[in-house]
Amino acid sequence: MPLIQPDQPVTVGFDIGGTNLRAAVVASGAIIEQRSVDTPKDAEQLQRSIVELVEAIREHYNVTGVGLAIAGFLDPACEVVRFAPHLPWRDREVRKELSQALGLPVRLEHDANSAAWGEYRFGAAQGVDNWVLFAVGTGIGATLMDQGEIYRGAFGTAPEFGHLCVVPNGRPCPCGKRGCLERYCSGTALVQTAKEMLEAQPERPSVLRNQGDFSGKAVMQAAREGDALALEVFEDFATWLGRALSIVADVLDPGLIVIGGGVASACDLYMDRAQEVLAQSIVGAGHRPLPQVRCAQLGGDAGMIGVADLAGQ
């Protein structure tokens, strides 16, 4: 049952992942209720599931708009989902179709942009109009906020920091290139770096050695428990992150960089070192102001909160 007055306006924000379709009822930046179903693999069924979730929510709430956070490429007007690697939509007018089916305003937004808007309105970036979200998860997502507006670039895909080539002929990336930043600075990179260290030092003890196909979360846990190899993995990660932040600062000169994404939960394991490397690597080191660096505050709900807020505007 609703936790607010039945006639109070709310918006619904969706986080559409490859596994789960999550919907949040949002009012004034607060999540009132969440619902979740498995993400359908068929495009038509995916849209039906979204409509069904919204209609079920409307039985209890006064829904005035719906927002979808999409991990993929949108057109600059945020009308068309051009491509989403984990979703079945291809060059589809998703906003128009869903708006017609629901009889409600619908807003599409890139997932990193959605999270950035959530942090800007209700989280770590409140009151800062020129800043960058650096979202570190399985890969790297990013958003540039310029004068309080999301900067999209000419074709709606800016900025792709994760696929800057930082190591020529380096680790292969699913994007087709080699040596991309996210191959060295992401949750995926934590695993790969740990496996390379284990292979290069077969006699070195580590709790990770007996875990087989471990995850980035396992590397985090091992580091928190004081595992020397896992701590060295985070030292490497922090160095790459600091270099990445210096690139962001050199190109964009933001007043603030917010670290979001799944790896943000381990800020205490790398933030100090990353800021040291940023200070050392930035052009004009020692003779210019450094951007503030903060951890995101809204966690995994930032995208739903942000896109729900955008849907209400």
BELGIQUI-V161766 format. One record per pair of residues at least 24 apart in sequence whose C-alpha atoms are under 6 Angstrom apart, sorted by the first residue. I is the first residue (numbers start at 0). GAP is how many residues later the second one is. D is the distance in whole Angstrom. If there is no record, write none. Layout:
i=I gap=GAP d=D
i=I gap=GAP d=D
This chain:
i=5 gap=55 d=6
i=6 gap=55 d=6
i=8 gap=53 d=5
i=8 gap=54 d=6
i=9 gap=52 d=6
i=9 gap=53 d=5
i=10 gap=52 d=5
i=10 gap=53 d=6
i=10 gap=54 d=5
i=10 gap=55 d=6
i=10 gap=297 d=5
i=11 gap=54 d=5
i=11 gap=296 d=5
i=12 gap=53 d=6
i=12 gap=54 d=5
i=12 gap=55 d=6
i=12 gap=291 d=4
i=12 gap=294 d=6
i=12 gap=295 d=4
i=13 gap=54 d=5
i=13 gap=55 d=6
i=13 gap=290 d=5
i=14 gap=54 d=5
i=14 gap=289 d=6
i=17 gap=68 d=5
i=28 gap=276 d=6
i=41 gap=46 d=6
i=42 gap=45 d=5
i=42 gap=46 d=6
i=64 gap=39 d=6
i=64 gap=40 d=5
i=64 gap=41 d=6
i=64 gap=246 d=5
i=64 gap=247 d=6
i=65 gap=40 d=5
i=65 gap=245 d=6
i=66 gap=39 d=6
i=66 gap=40 d=5
i=66 gap=41 d=6
i=66 gap=240 d=5
i=66 gap=241 d=5
i=66 gap=244 d=5
i=67 gap=40 d=5
i=68 gap=40 d=5
i=68 gap=41 d=5
i=68 gap=42 d=4
i=69 gap=40 d=5
i=69 gap=41 d=5
i=70 gap=39 d=6
i=70 gap=40 d=5
i=74 gap=81 d=6
i=75 gap=79 d=6
i=75 gap=80 d=4
i=77 gap=30 d=6
i=106 gap=204 d=5
i=110 gap=192 d=6
i=111 gap=29 d=6
i=111 gap=30 d=6
i=112 gap=30 d=6
i=113 gap=189 d=5
i=113 gap=192 d=5
i=113 gap=193 d=5
i=114 gap=187 d=4
i=114 gap=188 d=4
i=114 gap=191 d=6
i=116 gap=189 d=5
i=117 gap=184 d=5
i=117 gap=187 d=6
i=117 gap=188 d=4
i=122 gap=174 d=5
i=123 gap=172 d=6
i=123 gap=173 d=6
i=129 gap=124 d=6
i=130 gap=123 d=5
i=130 gap=124 d=6
i=130 gap=125 d=5
i=130 gap=126 d=6
i=131 gap=125 d=5
i=132 gap=124 d=6
i=132 gap=125 d=5
i=133 gap=125 d=5
i=134 gap=124 d=6
i=134 gap=125 d=4
i=134 gap=126 d=4
i=135 gap=50 d=5
i=135 gap=125 d=5
i=135 gap=127 d=6
i=136 gap=49 d=6
i=136 gap=50 d=5
i=136 gap=124 d=5
i=136 gap=125 d=5
i=136 gap=126 d=6
i=137 gap=48 d=6
i=137 gap=49 d=5
i=137 gap=50 d=5
i=138 gap=43 d=5
i=138 gap=47 d=5
i=139 gap=42 d=6
i=184 gap=52 d=5
i=184 gap=55 d=6
i=186 gap=29 d=5
i=189 gap=26 d=6
i=190 gap=25 d=5
i=193 gap=39 d=6
i=237 gap=32 d=5
i=237 gap=35 d=6
i=237 gap=36 d=5
i=238 gap=35 d=6
i=240 gap=33 d=6
i=241 gap=32 d=4
i=241 gap=33 d=6
i=241 gap=35 d=5
i=241 gap=36 d=4
i=242 gap=35 d=6
i=245 gap=32 d=5
i=245 gap=35 d=6
i=245 gap=36 d=5
i=254 gap=36 d=5
i=255 gap=35 d=5
i=255 gap=36 d=5
i=255 gap=37 d=6
i=256 gap=36 d=5
i=257 gap=35 d=6
i=257 gap=36 d=5
i=257 gap=37 d=5
i=257 gap=38 d=6
i=258 gap=36 d=5
i=258 gap=37 d=6
i=259 gap=36 d=5
